[in-house]
Amino acid sequence: MKSNIFKYIFIVFVMIIVIVAFFVIKNNENEQETEENTTSTEQEVVRQIRLGIAQCDTLNPLLTTNKNVQDITKLIYEPLVDISSDYKATPVLATEWAKQDDTTYIIKLRENVKWSNGERFTSADVQFTYDKLKENSSIYSSNLEHVSMLEIVDDYTVKMYLDQEVPFFEYYLIFPIVSKTFYDAQDYYNTGIVPVGTGKYKVESVQENYITLTKNTNWWDRETKLSLEEITVNVYDSIGELYNAFKLGNVDMVNTNNTNIQDYIGTMGYSTKEIKGREHDFLVLNTQNTLLANQEVRKAISYSIDRNNIVSNVFQNTYSTSTFPLDFGSWVYQEQDASSGYNPEQANQLLTENGWSYRNGYWQKILNGRTQRIELNLIVKASNSIQIAVAENIKTQLQNQGIRINIQQYSDEQYNLAIQNKSYDMIFCSMNVSPNPDMSLFFGENNLANYTNEEVSNLMNEVKNTTDEKTIQNDYTRLAEIYKTDIPYISLYTNKHIIAYNTELVGEIHSNWFNPFCGIETWYR
């Protein structure tokens, strides 16, 4: 009987072991299956995004006149020097550059670079690109305006000789380099060629309605991970079609300085990032003028102009206020003003303290034995309706403060002559700022405001002749302080650049007006 009990216990024990073993094995199989499915899913995921081009002309970056294409080609081709998201000159195909004298630069090239077809990149490619930019009109030709000769020293060294000194010359080396070997075997002007580049991405195929870019396996930078593997660039006949494709979800990102873009793409299903643009408008105050030679008058004018009023009433808030030409995010000047400087009470106090009195709607003062009112002429271009509208706004604001402005509308020829001869009290100016932080237009010899300041001259010389970044930033901070306190110029506003992107797009947007695709390698959808 005892024997039978032990027999039953043994059988039960064995059955338990079998059951436990069964569940353990089954569980392992499930885990393995899940792992295989996950691995399979990960392998199937191709990180990609869809971009768009309207009216694509050519993928040759030296020949295209299309801004969309210029931006796209920055993914395929590389320059000697690129511009970072904070507008700093950074080495790419050039590893370093040295100023041998005021007009001679020696440039060392990166030695481990291959074109996407496997050919070596050498100084011969730089020479070829230089020659093409000199031979043909290109958006990049002006970068070499003051380069009189390029000399090949060896396979990875070139010299550039300038016909005059150019401050921050490295910022002019941002033109894309094209392959000599490739174009020696091709028709340079054939717009249908599938090109080769040294950039992060290569052209995989060119179809009638789209272009496919994939990771360039020959890219020289092995440390930067390209999370984005494939880019489809859809080609449209018009910008309207491109906007509509974005609205329908067929394009993941558009960049534009069209502030009315919502009229085309609506307001739903996407996010936007606003960037200060490069169109900068400002007033020049002739510091040699009898009235404007007085700092308190220049300051009173500045304190009496409400930039927010201009941006709101003239531009319906589609522009941004500005108080310094480099306040668009340049690495040399990172400070952002909390206030636009509008302070009419301070203007009144300043004038009163300096002997001016307010009578009959004018500020006036006895100068050289006669009563002098603050009344000035402001020159604008008759052909520029925006300038005229802003000038009228400023005239009204200043008139309310007892400062009288007469607007003089000049033809383009008269306007240019006035600039050349410095024959104005005040003149309204518009410019496209550059990534180059050179301030010669404002503070150099023969500057627009006829402005002289020994400290400014010393600062300008120092930033031109140093490579120490901290010194450069400190000097520009001081230049901005002088710009805003001595008031030879009054910055008004700048345009906005808008990046609209699909809400499903993953990755941080580091775009700027020079390159909307900064950091694109980390994006995907």
C-alpha positions in Angstrom: 0.0 0.0 0.0 2.8 2.4 0.9 4.5 1.4 -2.3 1.5 2.4 -4.3 1.3 5.9 -2.5 5.0 6.6 -3.5 4.2 5.5 -7.0 1.3 8.0 -7.3 3.4 10.8 -5.8 6.1 10.1 -8.3 3.6 10.2 -11.2 2.1 13.5 -10.0 5.6 15.0 -9.6 6.6 14.0 -13.2 3.4 15.5 -14.5 4.1 18.8 -12.8 7.6 18.9 -14.2 6.2 18.2 -17.7 3.5 20.9 -17.4 6.0 23.5 -16.1 8.5 22.6 -18.8 5.7 23.0 -21.4 4.9 26.5 -20.3 8.5 27.5 -20.0 9.2 26.3 -23.6 6.0 28.0 -24.9 6.9 31.3 -23.2 10.4 31.2 -24.7 8.9 30.6 -28.1 6.5 33.5 -27.7 9.4 35.8 -26.6 11.5 34.7 -29.5 8.6 35.3 -31.9 8.0 38.7 -30.5 11.7 39.6 -30.8 11.8 38.3 -34.3 8.7 40.4 -35.2 10.2 43.5 -33.6 13.5 43.0 -35.4 11.6 42.4 -38.6 9.6 45.6 -38.1 12.7 47.7 -37.3 14.4 46.4 -40.4 11.4 47.3 -42.5 11.3 51.0 -41.3 12.9 53.4 -43.7 13.2 56.8 -42.1 12.3 59.3 -44.8 10.6 62.6 -45.5 9.1 64.3 -48.5 10.1 67.7 -49.8 9.0 69.7 -52.8 10.4 71.9 -55.6 8.4 74.2 -57.8 9.7 74.7 -61.4 12.9 72.7 -61.0 15.4 74.0 -63.7 18.6 72.0 -63.0 20.4 70.2 -60.2 23.6 71.9 -61.1 24.0 74.3 -58.2 26.1 76.7 -60.1 23.5 77.1 -62.9 20.1 77.0 -61.0 18.3 80.3 -60.5 15.6 78.6 -58.3 15.8 79.3 -54.6 14.0 75.9 -53.8 16.6 74.1 -55.9 19.5 76.0 -54.3 18.3 74.8 -50.9 17.9 71.2 -52.0 21.3 71.1 -53.6 22.9 71.9 -50.2 22.1 68.3 -49.3 24.0 67.0 -52.3 26.9 69.3 -52.7 29.2 70.9 -50.1 31.1 74.2 -50.0 34.6 74.9 -48.7 33.0 76.7 -45.8 29.4 76.3 -44.6 27.1 78.4 -42.4 25.9 76.9 -39.2 22.4 77.4 -37.7 23.7 80.5 -35.8 25.4 81.9 -39.0 29.0 80.9 -38.1 31.5 80.0 -40.8 32.4 76.4 -40.3 34.9 74.2 -42.1 33.5 71.5 -44.5 35.6 70.7 -47.6 38.2 73.2 -46.3 39.7 72.2 -43.0 41.3 75.5 -42.3 42.1 78.9 -43.9 44.9 81.3 -43.1 45.3 85.0 -44.0 48.9 85.4 -45.2 48.5 89.1 -45.8 45.6 91.5 -46.5 44.9 90.0 -49.9 46.2 86.4 -49.8 44.6 83.4 -48.3 45.9 79.8 -48.2 43.2 77.1 -47.8 43.8 73.5 -46.8 41.4 71.0 -48.1 40.0 67.8 -46.5 41.9 64.8 -47.7 39.6 61.9 -47.0 36.7 63.1 -49.2 35.2 61.1 -52.1 32.5 62.0 -54.5 29.4 59.9 -54.3 30.6 57.9 -57.3 33.8 57.0 -55.5 36.2 59.5 -57.2 38.7 61.5 -55.1 38.0 65.1 -54.3 41.1 67.3 -54.8 42.1 70.9 -55.4 41.4 70.4 -59.2 37.7 70.4 -58.3 38.0 73.7 -56.5 39.9 75.1 -59.6 37.2 73.8 -61.9 34.4 75.3 -59.8 36.3 78.6 -59.6 36.7 78.7 -63.4 33.0 78.0 -64.0 31.9 80.8 -61.6 34.2 83.2 -63.3 33.1 82.2 -66.8 29.3 82.1 -66.2 26.8 84.2 -64.3 25.7 82.4 -61.2 24.2 83.3 -57.9 27.6 82.5 -56.4 29.7 84.5 -58.9 29.6 87.6 -56.6 31.4 85.5 -53.9 34.5 85.6 -56.1 34.1 89.2 -57.2 37.4 90.3 -55.5 39.3 87.0 -56.1 41.7 87.8 -59.0 43.4 84.4 -59.1 43.3 80.9 -57.7 46.5 78.9 -57.5 46.8 75.1 -56.9 49.7 74.5 -54.4 49.1 70.7 -54.2 46.3 68.2 -54.3 44.9 69.5 -51.0 46.0 73.2 -50.9 45.0 76.2 -52.8 45.8 79.9 -52.6 43.4 82.7 -53.4 44.6 86.2 -54.3 42.3 89.2 -53.8 42.3 92.5 -55.5 41.4 94.3 -52.2 41.1 93.4 -48.6 37.8 91.7 -47.8 36.8 91.4 -44.1 35.7 87.9 -43.0 36.6 86.6 -46.4 35.9 83.0 -45.3 32.2 83.8 -45.5 32.5 84.1 -49.2 33.7 80.5 -49.5 30.2 79.1 -49.2 29.7 78.3 -52.9 29.2 74.6 -53.7 32.0 72.6 -55.2 31.3 70.5 -58.3 33.4 67.6 -59.7 35.9 68.3 -62.5 36.2 64.6 -63.4 32.5 64.1 -63.6 31.8 67.1 -65.8 34.9 66.5 -68.0 32.9 63.4 -69.2 29.5 65.1 -69.3 27.8 68.2 -70.8 28.1 70.8 -68.1 24.9 72.5 -69.3 22.8 69.3 -69.6 20.0 69.9 -67.1 19.0 66.2 -67.1 22.2 64.8 -65.7 22.1 62.8 -62.5 24.9 64.7 -60.6 27.5 63.5 -58.1 28.3 65.4 -54.9 30.2 65.1 -51.6 27.3 65.8 -49.3 25.2 63.8 -46.9 22.9 62.6 -49.6 23.3 61.5 -53.2 20.9 61.6 -56.1 19.6 58.0 -56.5 17.3 58.7 -59.4 15.6 61.5 -61.3 12.1 60.9 -62.5 9.7 63.3 -64.3 7.7 64.1 -61.1 10.1 63.4 -58.3 13.8 63.0 -57.3 15.0 60.4 -54.9 17.9 61.2 -52.5 19.5 58.5 -50.4 22.3 58.4 -47.8 25.7 59.0 -49.4 27.7 55.9 -48.3 30.9 57.7 -49.4 30.3 60.7 -47.1 33.5 61.6 -45.3 32.0 62.4 -41.9 31.8 59.0 -40.2 30.9 60.5 -36.8 27.6 62.1 -37.7 24.8 59.6 -37.8 22.3 60.1 -40.6 19.0 59.0 -39.0 17.2 60.2 -42.2 17.8 57.6 -44.9 15.7 58.7 -47.8 14.3 62.0 -49.2 11.7 62.2 -51.9 11.7 65.6 -53.6 8.4 66.0 -55.5 8.6 68.3 -58.5 5.7 70.7 -59.2 4.9 73.1 -62.0 4.1 76.0 -59.7 4.5 77.2 -56.1 0.7 77.0 -55.8 0.8 73.3 -56.6 3.6 72.8 -54.0 1.5 74.6 -51.3 -1.5 72.5 -52.2 0.5 69.3 -52.0 1.7 70.3 -48.5 -1.9 71.1 -47.5 -3.0 67.6 -48.7 -0.2 66.0 -46.7 2.0 65.0 -49.7 4.9 67.2 -48.7 6.3 67.3 -45.1 7.9 70.8 -45.1 7.9 74.1 -46.9 10.0 77.2 -46.3 9.0 80.6 -47.5 9.2 84.3 -46.8 5.6 84.6 -48.0 3.9 85.8 -44.9 0.5 85.1 -46.4 1.2 81.4 -46.7 -1.9 80.6 -44.5 -4.0 81.8 -47.4 -2.7 78.8 -49.4 -2.2 76.0 -46.9 -4.8 76.9 -44.3 -4.2 76.7 -40.5 -4.7 73.0 -39.6 -2.4 69.9 -39.6 1.0 71.6 -39.4 3.3 73.5 -37.1 5.3 76.6 -38.0 8.6 78.2 -36.9 9.2 81.9 -37.6 12.8 83.0 -38.3 14.0 86.5 -38.6 14.8 87.1 -42.3 17.6 88.9 -44.0 15.6 92.0 -45.4 16.6 94.8 -43.0 15.2 98.3 -43.2 16.8 101.3 -41.4 17.2 105.0 -41.3 20.5 106.7 -41.9 21.1 109.9 -39.9 23.7 112.2 -41.4 25.9 113.0 -38.4 27.5 115.9 -40.4 24.1 117.7 -40.6 23.8 120.8 -38.4 20.9 119.4 -36.4 21.9 115.7 -36.5 25.4 116.4 -35.3 23.7 116.8 -31.9 23.5 113.4 -30.2 20.4 114.5 -28.2 18.5 115.2 -31.4 19.4 111.8 -32.9 18.4 110.1 -29.6 15.1 112.0 -29.4 14.2 110.9 -32.9 15.0 107.2 -32.0 13.0 107.4 -28.7 10.0 108.8 -30.6 9.7 106.0 -33.1 7.5 103.1 -32.1 8.7 100.1 -34.2 5.8 98.0 -32.9 3.4 100.6 -34.3 5.1 100.3 -37.8 5.1 96.5 -37.7 1.4 96.4 -36.6 -0.1 99.1 -38.8 2.0 98.8 -42.0 2.8 95.1 -42.0 0.0 93.6 -39.9 2.6 91.9 -37.7 4.1 90.0 -40.6 7.5 91.6 -39.9 9.7 91.6 -36.8 11.1 94.7 -35.0 14.8 95.2 -35.2 17.3 97.4 -33.3 20.6 96.2 -34.8 21.5 94.8 -38.2 22.9 91.5 -36.8 20.0 90.8 -34.4 18.7 88.0 -36.6 20.5 85.3 -34.6 24.2 85.8 -35.7 26.6 84.1 -33.3 28.5 87.4 -32.9 25.5 89.0 -31.4 23.2 86.8 -29.4 21.5 89.5 -27.2 17.8 90.1 -27.9 16.3 93.4 -26.7 13.4 93.3 -24.4 12.3 96.7 -25.6 12.3 98.3 -29.0 13.6 101.6 -27.4 10.4 103.6 -27.7 10.2 106.2 -25.0 8.7 109.5 -25.9 8.9 110.9 -22.3 12.6 110.2 -22.3 12.9 112.0 -25.7 11.2 115.1 -24.2 13.3 115.1 -21.1 16.5 114.7 -23.1 15.7 117.7 -25.3 14.7 119.8 -22.4 17.9 119.1 -20.5 19.9 120.2 -23.6 18.2 123.6 -23.9 15.4 122.8 -26.4 11.9 124.1 -25.7 8.6 123.0 -27.1 6.6 125.8 -28.7 3.8 125.9 -31.2 4.2 122.3 -32.0 7.9 122.4 -32.6 11.1 121.7 -30.5 13.3 124.7 -31.0 16.5 126.3 -29.7 18.6 129.4 -30.3 21.7 128.3 -32.4 24.2 130.7 -33.7 22.0 133.6 -32.9 18.8 132.3 -34.6 15.9 130.1 -33.7 16.4 126.6 -35.0 13.5 124.2 -35.2 14.0 120.4 -35.4 12.8 120.0 -38.9 14.4 117.5 -41.3 14.1 116.0 -44.7 13.7 112.2 -45.2 14.5 110.8 -48.6 12.7 107.6 -49.8 12.6 105.8 -53.1 9.5 106.9 -55.1 9.4 103.4 -56.6 9.2 101.7 -53.2 5.7 101.8 -51.9 6.6 100.1 -48.6 9.2 102.7 -47.9 6.7 105.5 -48.5 4.1 103.9 -46.2 6.6 103.4 -43.4 8.0 106.9 -43.9 4.5 108.4 -43.6 4.0 106.4 -40.3 7.3 107.7 -39.0 6.4 111.3 -40.0 3.2 111.1 -38.1 4.8 109.7 -35.0 7.6 112.3 -35.0 5.2 115.1 -35.7 3.2 114.1 -32.6 6.5 114.6 -30.7 7.2 118.1 -32.2 9.8 116.8 -34.6 8.9 117.8 -38.2 9.8 115.5 -41.1 9.4 116.4 -44.8 9.3 113.2 -47.0 11.1 113.6 -50.3 10.4 111.0 -52.9 13.4 110.5 -55.2 13.6 108.5 -58.4 16.0 105.5 -58.3 18.7 107.6 -60.1 18.3 110.5 -57.7 18.3 108.2 -54.7 21.5 106.5 -55.7 23.1 109.8 -56.4 22.1 111.1 -52.9 23.7 107.9 -51.4 26.8 108.4 -53.4 27.2 112.1 -52.4 25.9 111.7 -48.9 23.5 114.6 -49.7 20.7 114.0 -47.2 19.5 114.8 -43.7 18.0 111.4 -43.3 17.6 108.6 -45.9 15.5 105.4 -45.8 17.6 102.3 -46.6 16.8 98.7 -47.3 19.4 95.9 -47.5 19.8 92.2 -47.5 22.0 91.3 -44.6 24.7 88.6 -45.1 25.9 85.8 -42.8 29.1 87.8 -43.0 29.1 89.9 -39.8 31.1 92.8 -41.4 29.8 96.2 -40.3 31.9 98.3 -42.7 28.7 99.7 -44.3 27.7 101.2 -41.0 31.1 101.9 -39.3 33.8 101.8 -42.0 35.4 104.6 -43.8 33.0 106.7 -45.9 30.1 105.1 -44.1 26.5 106.1 -44.8 26.1 108.3 -41.8 29.4 110.1 -42.1 30.0 108.8 -38.6 33.4 108.8 -36.9 34.3 107.3 -33.5 37.8 106.3 -32.4 36.6 103.5 -30.2 34.5 102.1 -33.1 37.5 102.2 -35.4 39.6 100.3 -32.9 36.8 97.7 -32.4 36.4 97.2 -36.2 40.2 96.7 -36.6 40.3 94.2 -33.8 37.4 92.0 -35.0 39.0 92.0 -38.5 42.3 90.8 -37.2 41.5 88.3 -34.5 40.2 84.7 -34.6 39.3 84.6 -30.9 35.6 84.1 -30.7 35.1 85.5 -27.2 36.9 88.7 -28.3 34.8 89.0 -31.4 31.5 88.5 -29.4 32.6 91.1 -26.8 33.5 93.6 -29.5 30.2 93.2 -31.4 28.3 93.6 -28.1 30.1 96.9 -27.6 29.5 97.9 -31.3 25.8 97.3 -30.8 25.8 99.4 -27.6 27.4 102.3 -29.5 25.0 101.8 -32.4 22.0 102.2 -30.0 23.3 105.0 -27.8 25.0 107.2 -30.3 22.3 106.7 -33.0 24.0 107.2 -36.3 21.4 104.7 -37.6 18.0 103.6 -36.5 17.1 99.9 -37.3 13.4 99.5 -37.8 12.3 95.9 -38.8 13.2 92.8 -40.7 11.1 90.4 -42.7 10.1 86.9 -41.4 11.0 83.5 -42.9 8.5 80.8 -42.2 9.1 77.1 -41.9 5.9 75.1 -42.1 6.1 71.4 -41.3 4.0 68.3 -40.8 3.1 67.7 -37.2 4.2 64.1 -37.6 7.7 65.2 -38.5 10.2 64.0 -35.8 13.3 66.0 -35.0 14.4 69.5 -33.9 14.1 72.2 -36.5 17.4 74.3 -36.7 16.5 76.1 -39.9 17.7 79.6 -40.7 17.2 81.8 -43.7 20.5 80.7 -45.3 19.7 77.0 -45.0 16.3 75.6 -44.1 17.7 72.1 -43.8 20.2 72.6 -41.0 20.1 69.3 -39.0 17.9 67.5 -41.5 19.9 64.3 -40.9 18.0 63.9 -37.6 14.5 64.3 -39.1 12.1 61.6 -40.2 8.5 60.8 -40.4 
